Amino acid sequence: MRDDDSRAGTDTTSFVVQIDSALLRMIIPSITVVYDRQSRRLLRYEGLSNLRDKNGDNYNVRIEFEYLQGNANAQLVKHDLALAD
């Protein structure tokens, strides 16, 4: 896991999670997660999903999360699923 500081100076932090082995990295792609620094809530997931297409291949997705304001136990109120071909 490495901190992706391309968002330096923002209220979020992102991490790229990948396998250490160069050989396994060729077949197991990395994922990127973005968290809100203050609340520590997950804001975005990008990477391989467990959803499969008609050929049985997993989709690469980007899922955006938004939470209700002012609620300590906020619920997920929105998610966007962008499927990459």
Stockholm file with secondary structure:
# STOCKHOLM 1.0

chainA/1-85         MRDDDSRAGTDTTSFVVQIDSALLRMIIPSITVVYDRQSRRLLRYEGLSNLRDKNGDNYNVRIEFEYLQGNANAQLVKHDLALAD
#=GR chainA/1-85 SS CEEEGGGTTSSEEEEEECCSCHHHHTTSCCEEEEEETTTCCEEEEEEEEEEECTTSCEEEEEEEEEECTTCTTCCEEEEEEEEEC
#=GC SS_cons        CEEEGGGTTSSEEEEEECCSCHHHHTTSCCEEEEEETTTCCEEEEEEEEEEECTTSCEEEEEEEEEECTTCTTCCEEEEEEEEEC
//
